[in-house]
Amino acid sequence: QVQLQESGGGSVQSGGSLKLPCTASAYTFSNYCMGWFRQAPGKEREGVAAVDSDGSTSYADSVKGRFTISQNNAKNILYLQMNSLTPEDAAMYYCAADPVELVASCVGPDASSLGYTGQGTQVTVSS
């Protein structure tokens, strides 16, 4: 069974940066589509970023050029580096995963549809 645990959330000022780690257990990244999505109060889930089993990455237009998804395969840790944060980025951020054979397209905007998710970590951005 896949288990995901996010951390690293917190409060930052507009223009600041945060790096969110997600620790995964019981599987290897090479067989999974991994991603991040977020959800702000009163809003729908928004897929943010994804990394395919071949290492290719994809981002939602809203974060392209500011966010970077990466992974440490040896430690089974997925990261989301977030730069130039704005109040519009404030949300609960979730790590997500699914076996590649179950995913039609491993792209950032679809990360909110991945089947396994963590508990989330809160990001607050003040103006």
C-alpha positions in Angstrom: 0.0 0.0 0.0 1.3 3.4 -0.9 1.7 5.9 1.9 2.5 9.6 1.4 3.5 12.2 4.0 3.9 15.9 3.2 5.8 18.4 5.3 7.5 21.8 4.9 4.4 24.0 4.8 4.3 27.3 6.7 3.8 31.0 6.4 5.8 33.2 4.0 5.6 36.7 2.7 4.7 37.4 -0.9 7.8 36.8 -3.0 9.2 34.2 -0.7 10.0 30.6 -1.2 9.2 27.2 0.4 10.3 23.7 -0.4 7.8 20.9 0.3 9.0 17.3 0.8 6.8 14.3 0.5 8.1 11.0 1.8 6.8 7.9 0.1 6.8 4.4 1.2 6.4 0.9 -0.2 7.2 1.6 -3.8 9.7 3.0 -6.2 9.2 6.2 -8.2 10.1 4.4 -11.4 6.7 2.8 -11.6 4.6 5.7 -10.6 3.3 9.0 -11.8 4.0 11.5 -8.9 2.5 14.9 -8.5 1.3 17.8 -6.3 -2.0 19.4 -6.2 -3.5 22.1 -4.0 -6.8 23.2 -2.7 -7.8 26.6 -1.3 -10.9 27.1 0.9 -14.0 27.3 -1.3 -12.1 26.3 -4.4 -11.7 23.1 -6.4 -8.5 21.0 -6.4 -5.9 22.4 -8.8 -3.2 20.1 -10.2 0.1 21.9 -9.9 3.0 19.6 -11.1 3.8 16.1 -12.0 6.7 13.9 -12.8 6.4 10.8 -15.0 8.2 7.5 -14.5 10.8 8.5 -17.1 11.5 11.7 -15.2 9.7 14.1 -17.4 8.0 17.0 -15.6 4.9 19.0 -16.3 3.4 22.1 -14.7 0.1 24.0 -14.5 0.3 27.4 -16.3 -0.3 29.2 -13.0 3.0 27.9 -11.5 5.2 27.4 -14.6 8.6 29.1 -14.1 8.1 29.5 -10.4 7.6 25.9 -9.1 9.9 22.9 -9.6 9.0 19.3 -8.9 11.9 16.9 -8.3 12.6 13.6 -6.6 15.3 11.8 -4.7 14.9 8.2 -5.8 17.3 6.8 -3.3 15.3 8.2 -0.4 11.8 8.0 -2.0 11.2 11.7 -1.4 9.3 14.0 -3.8 9.9 17.7 -3.6 8.0 20.8 -4.7 10.2 23.9 -4.7 8.0 27.0 -4.8 9.5 30.4 -5.6 8.0 33.9 -6.0 5.0 33.0 -4.0 1.9 35.1 -4.1 -1.3 35.1 -1.9 -3.0 33.2 -4.8 -0.7 30.3 -4.0 -2.0 29.9 -0.5 -3.7 26.5 -0.1 -3.4 23.1 1.3 -0.8 21.2 -0.7 -1.0 17.5 -1.3 1.4 14.9 -2.7 -0.2 12.3 -5.0 0.7 9.2 -6.9 -0.6 6.4 -9.1 0.9 3.5 -11.0 1.8 4.7 -14.5 -0.3 2.0 -16.1 -3.4 3.5 -14.5 -2.7 7.1 -15.6 -3.8 8.3 -19.0 -1.6 11.3 -18.9 1.0 12.2 -16.2 0.8 16.0 -16.4 0.6 18.8 -13.8 -3.0 19.9 -14.3 -4.1 16.3 -13.8 -2.2 15.7 -10.6 -5.4 16.2 -8.6 -6.8 13.0 -10.1 -4.0 10.7 -8.9 -5.4 8.0 -6.7 -3.0 8.0 -3.7 -2.7 11.2 -1.6 -1.2 12.4 1.6 -2.8 14.4 4.4 -1.6 17.7 3.1 0.5 20.6 4.3 -0.7 24.2 4.7 0.9 27.0 2.8 0.0 30.6 3.8 1.3 33.6 1.8 0.9 37.1 3.2 0.9 40.2 1.0 
